[in-house]
Amino acid sequence: MKLLAVVFAVSLLFVASNAQPVAPNTENAMDESKRPDAAREMVQDMREVKPFPTLVRYDSAGLDALIRNIMTTEHVPGVATWCSKDGQVIWQQNYGYARLEDSMPVTNATIWTLMSISKTVTGSAIMQLWERGEFDLDDDVNDYLPFDVRNPRFPDIPITFRMLMTHTSSIRDNGTIHSLLWIHGDSPVPLGEYLENYLVPGGIYYQRYNYDLVAPGTNYEYSNAAISLLGYLVEVIEDSFPVHCQDSIFQPLRMNKTSWFLADLNAQHLAMGYEWKGSHYDSTGLWGMPYYPAASLRANVRDLAQHLTVMLQYGTLGANRILNSATVELMLTPHFTVDPTYWKGGLTWHYQYYLGRWLWFHDGGSSGYRTLYGFCPAEGSAFIVLTNASSELNVIVPIAFALMDYALEYNSEIASESGVQEGISRSYETQDLFPTILRGPLQLPKNTSYKVFDITGRVVMPETMKPGIYFIGTDDHMIQKVIKVK
């Protein structure tokens, strides 16, 4: 009864403020009766899985053996793996060859084509402009572009920044057109030129198929073109997209081996992509495309870990901050529900439930590369898996889950005291608390014991709250997470 009273009271906290609760959207969820049998069975299986099972109690030898076995059975030439727990790097190992032709091994210096992982960096770049007040997420992008972007079937419905970031803009990838734009090396087609010709009627890349049959904001349609439009919006609002990324992300995070273009990197360190042909590997080459903000970022595993870690640490890395804590939390909040049982969309990040874990992640794959990175908030673990093989995502997912299983068993205190790398730790909070976005003043009910804490655990007065992440608690229970923005 006491808990019910607390929950009811918390529902009154924001009546006098301009708060906007973020809750899962079920209106656009897929009708389960229409889901294919195999998918329906998979979702049912996931519902029955107990939270956070440790499938295998991996030690370092067992994890190493699993990775090597997958490389052999799935014909993966090279792999880079990385894992952290509670902010501590507990695993970083490289395997195989970055280039088979000259037997160049994978090392920490190897630079990988990240494919669609690139989208999360583009998300960081555009949100840096958002937190400076350059635009609102629900603004019409046409208010900022030198050309108009409208779905021709719904000319009166604006396409917004939030839609682009959640893949709900109704902008589609036309594979026939895009395949013609891939070249070996960097693309000579300017980003803005490609987008205008792809999105505006009369353009040389334009077809009606470039837009969905449903209205903007109503349907999830994964889109490289939409994310590349975010990169171009950085250019038209502020500066060259690559220059902005270099000055505002790569340099502060010391991502010195990261670039959108091959011309800026040491070719001797680049991992070549490969496809297995049944008896031999074929090199896929090093490709470029004009929609590069969605798929062309290249980095070594250390640099990529910097960006992943800054998301885990609410925008900071050491003394450097690239995003406010509230901005990161807003990016890692569900804004669109694809399926309420297992799939929600953040701002350029995916939030999915799989094998007992809710994960924030992004993957990438095409033309000789398959990549995956993300983290499990409930377990405090993060992972990176980079490969130079054309393969299905399910080839490297077992490696990512093995890394998280290893982290679940790892205990730094036991490891330090015993001199070994492994320990056992199983105390994790599994509650998934969705935040409330607060734009006005926070007013707590009078004559109550509620307190407001910042992310360091310090008590703050509601009237002194600055943009950031806060928690409301009572009787040692965390009741509500609050994101105060602008």
Residue pairs with C-beta under 8 A, 6 or more apart in sequence:
3 477
6 474
6 475
6 477
6 479
7 479
9 445
9 448
9 450
10 472
10 479
10 480
12 445
13 442
13 443
13 444
13 445
13 450
13 472
13 480
14 21
14 436
14 438
14 442
14 443
15 443
16 441
16 443
17 438
17 439
17 440
17 441
17 442
17 443
18 438
18 439
18 440
19 436
19 437
19 438
19 439
19 440
19 442
20 436
20 437
20 438
20 439
21 434
21 436
21 437
22 333
22 334
22 335
22 434
22 435
22 436
22 437
23 434
24 334
24 337
24 340
24 344
24 434
25 334
25 336
25 337
26 337
26 340
28 218
28 219
28 220
28 336
28 337
28 338
29 337
29 338
29 339
29 340
30 338
30 339
32 40
32 43
35 43
43 339
43 341
43 342
46 341
46 342
46 353
46 354
46 355
46 356
47 341
49 355
49 356
50 356
51 356
51 357
51 378
51 430
52 356
52 357
52 378
52 379
52 408
52 428
52 430
53 355
53 356
54 405
54 408
54 409
55 355
55 401
55 405
56 62
56 402
56 405
57 405
57 409
57 424
58 66
58 402
58 405
58 406
58 409
59 406
59 409
59 421
59 422
60 91
60 406
60 421
60 422
63 91
63 402
63 403
63 406
64 93
66 398
66 399
66 402
67 79
67 81
67 93
67 95
67 399
67 402
68 95
70 76
70 395
70 396
70 398
70 399
71 77
71 79
71 95
71 96
74 389
74 391
74 395
75 276
75 281
75 389
75 391
76 96
76 387
76 388
76 389
76 391
76 395
77 96
77 97
77 100
77 274
77 281
77 387
77 388
77 389
78 94
78 95
78 96
78 97
78 98
78 105
78 106
78 110
78 271
78 387
78 388
78 389
79 94
79 95
79 96
79 106
79 385
79 386
79 387
79 399
80 93
80 94
80 95
80 106
80 110
80 112
80 300
80 301
80 384
80 385
80 386
80 387
81 91
81 92
81 93
81 94
81 95
81 301
81 383
81 384
81 385
81 386
81 399
81 403
82 89
82 91
82 92
82 301
82 304
82 305
82 383
82 384
83 89
83 90
83 91
83 92
83 381
83 382
83 383
83 384
83 403
83 404
83 406
83 407
84 90
84 305
84 309
84 312
84 381
84 382
84 407
85 379
85 380
85 381
85 382
85 407
85 410
85 412
86 380
86 412
87 309
87 312
87 313
87 380
88 412
89 305
90 406
90 407
90 410
90 412
90 421
91 403
91 406
91 407
92 108
92 301
94 105
94 106
94 107
94 108
94 110
94 301
95 106
96 105
96 106
97 103
97 104
97 105
97 106
98 104
98 105
98 106
98 107
98 110
98 269
98 270
98 271
98 272
98 388
99 270
99 271
99 272
100 272
100 274
100 281
100 283
101 272
101 283
106 271
108 300
108 301
108 302
109 257
109 269
109 300
110 269
110 270
110 271
110 300
110 301
111 257
111 265
111 266
111 269
111 270
111 271
111 298
111 299
111 300
112 271
112 298
112 299
112 300
112 301
112 304
112 369
112 371
112 386
112 388
113 270
113 271
113 273
113 286
113 287
113 296
113 298
113 368
113 369
113 371
113 388
114 297
114 298
114 299
114 304
114 364
114 369
114 371
114 386
115 295
115 364
115 365
115 366
115 369
115 370
115 371
116 224
116 294
116 295
116 362
116 363
116 364
116 365
116 371
117 297
117 304
117 362
117 363
117 364
117 371
117 372
117 373
118 260
118 292
118 293
118 294
118 295
118 296
118 297
118 364
119 227
119 293
119 294
119 295
119 348
119 362
120 307
120 311
120 348
120 349
120 362
121 245
121 249
121 297
121 307
122 227
122 228
122 230
122 231
122 234
122 293
122 294
122 348
123 165
123 227
123 230
123 331
123 347
123 348
123 349
124 249
124 307
124 311
124 322
124 323
124 331
125 230
125 231
125 234
125 241
125 244
125 245
125 248
125 249
126 161
126 165
126 230
126 231
126 233
126 234
127 323
127 327
127 330
127 331
127 347
128 244
128 248
128 249
128 322
128 323
128 327
129 135
129 233
129 234
129 237
129 238
130 136
130 137
130 161
130 327
131 323
131 324
131 326
131 327
131 467
131 485
131 486
133 486
134 237
134 238
135 143
135 144
135 161
135 237
136 161
137 160
137 161
137 162
137 165
138 160
138 161
138 162
139 160
139 161
140 158
140 159
140 160
141 149
141 158
141 159
141 160
141 161
141 164
141 229
141 233
142 148
142 149
142 150
142 158
142 159
144 233
144 236
144 237
145 232
145 233
145 236
146 192
146 196
146 236
147 196
147 199
147 200
148 200
149 159
149 171
149 199
149 200
149 229
150 157
150 158
150 159
151 157
151 159
151 170
151 171
151 211
151 212
151 215
151 216
152 201
152 208
152 211
153 211
153 213
153 215
154 170
154 215
154 216
157 215
157 216
157 217
158 216
159 169
159 170
159 171
159 216
160 169
160 216
160 217
161 230
161 233
162 168
162 335
162 347
163 169
163 170
163 216
163 217
163 226
164 171
164 226
164 227
164 229
164 230
165 227
165 230
165 335
165 347
165 348
166 220
166 335
166 336
166 345
166 346
166 347
167 220
167 221
167 222
167 223
167 226
167 336
167 345
168 216
168 217
168 218
168 219
168 220
168 221
168 336
168 345
169 216
169 217
169 221
169 223
169 226
170 211
170 212
170 214
170 215
170 216
170 217
170 218
170 219
170 221
171 199
171 210
171 211
171 212
171 221
171 223
171 225
171 226
171 229
172 209
172 210
172 211
172 212
172 221
172 223
172 225
173 222
173 223
173 224
173 225
174 198
174 205
174 207
174 209
174 210
174 225
177 198
177 205
177 207
177 210
178 224
178 289
178 291
181 187
181 189
181 194
181 205
181 289
181 290
181 291
182 287
182 288
182 289
182 367
183 287
183 288
183 289
184 285
184 286
184 287
184 288
185 262
185 286
185 287
185 288
186 261
186 262
186 263
186 288
187 288
187 289
187 290
187 292
189 290
190 290
191 228
191 231
191 232
191 235
191 241
191 290
191 291
191 292
191 293
192 232
192 235
192 236
193 290
194 205
194 228
194 290
194 291
195 225
195 228
195 229
195 232
195 291
196 203
197 203
197 204
197 205
197 206
198 205
198 206
198 210
198 225
199 206
199 210
199 225
199 229
200 206
210 225
212 219
212 221
220 336
220 338
220 345
224 291
224 294
224 295
225 291
225 294
227 291
227 293
227 294
227 348
228 290
228 291
228 292
228 293
228 294
230 293
230 348
231 241
231 292
231 293
231 294
232 241
232 293
234 241
234 244
235 241
235 244
238 244
241 260
241 293
242 259
242 260
242 261
245 260
248 322
249 255
249 307
249 322
250 256
250 258
250 259
250 303
252 317
252 320
252 321
252 322
253 303
253 306
253 307
253 310
253 317
253 320
253 322
254 303
254 306
255 299
255 303
255 306
255 307
256 303
257 265
257 266
257 269
257 299
257 300
257 302
257 303
258 297
258 298
258 299
258 300
258 303
258 304
259 265
259 297
259 298
259 299
260 292
260 293
260 296
260 297
260 298
261 288
261 292
261 296
262 270
262 286
262 288
262 298
265 298
269 300
270 286
270 298
271 369
271 386
271 388
272 283
272 284
272 285
272 286
272 368
272 388
273 283
273 284
273 285
273 286
273 367
273 368
273 369
273 388
273 389
273 390
274 281
274 282
274 283
274 284
274 368
274 388
274 389
274 390
275 281
275 282
275 284
275 368
275 389
275 390
276 389
276 390
283 368
284 367
284 368
284 390
285 367
285 368
287 367
288 296
289 295
289 296
295 364
295 366
301 384
301 386
304 373
304 384
304 386
305 384
306 317
308 373
308 374
308 375
308 382
308 384
309 317
309 382
310 316
310 317
310 322
310 323
311 328
311 331
311 332
311 360
311 375
312 375
312 382
314 323
314 325
314 328
314 329
314 455
314 469
315 321
315 322
315 323
315 324
315 325
315 327
315 328
316 322
324 467
324 468
325 455
325 467
325 468
325 469
326 467
326 468
326 469
326 483
326 484
326 485
327 485
329 435
329 469
329 481
329 483
330 347
330 437
330 483
330 485
331 346
331 347
331 348
331 349
332 346
332 347
332 349
332 351
332 360
333 346
333 347
333 434
333 435
333 437
333 483
334 344
334 345
334 346
334 351
334 434
335 344
335 345
335 346
335 347
336 344
336 345
337 343
337 344
337 345
338 344
338 345
341 353
342 352
342 353
342 354
343 350
343 351
343 352
343 353
344 351
344 352
345 351
346 360
348 362
349 360
349 361
349 362
350 359
350 360
350 361
350 362
351 358
351 359
351 360
352 358
352 359
352 361
353 359
354 397
355 401
357 376
357 378
357 379
357 401
357 404
358 376
358 377
358 378
358 432
359 374
359 375
359 376
360 374
360 375
360 377
361 372
361 373
361 374
361 375
362 372
362 373
362 374
363 370
363 371
363 372
363 373
363 393
364 370
364 371
364 372
365 371
365 390
365 391
365 393
366 390
367 390
368 388
368 389
368 390
369 386
369 387
369 388
369 389
369 390
370 387
370 389
370 390
370 391
370 392
370 393
370 395
370 396
371 385
371 386
371 387
371 396
372 383
372 384
372 385
372 393
372 396
372 397
372 400
373 382
373 383
373 384
373 385
374 382
374 383
374 400
375 381
375 382
375 383
376 382
376 404
378 428
378 429
378 430
378 432
379 404
379 407
379 408
379 428
380 407
380 428
381 403
381 404
381 407
381 408
383 400
383 403
383 404
383 407
385 396
385 399
385 400
385 403
387 395
387 396
389 395
408 425
408 426
408 428
409 422
409 423
409 424
409 425
410 421
410 422
410 423
410 425
411 423
411 424
411 425
412 423
413 423
414 422
414 423
414 424
414 425
415 421
415 422
415 423
433 478
433 480
433 481
434 481
435 469
435 480
435 481
435 482
435 483
436 480
436 481
436 482
436 483
437 483
437 485
438 465
438 482
438 483
438 484
438 485
439 484
439 485
439 486
441 462
441 463
442 452
442 462
442 465
442 482
442 484
443 462
444 450
444 452
444 462
444 472
448 474
449 474
449 475
450 472
450 473
450 474
450 479
451 459
451 472
451 473
451 474
452 459
452 460
452 461
452 462
452 465
452 470
452 471
452 472
452 482
453 459
453 460
453 470
453 471
453 472
453 473
454 460
454 468
454 469
454 470
455 468
455 469
455 470
455 471
460 470
465 484
466 484
467 484
467 485
467 486
468 483
468 484
469 481
469 482
469 483
469 484
470 481
470 482
470 483
470 484
471 478
471 479
471 480
471 481
471 482
472 478
472 479
472 480
472 481
472 482
473 479
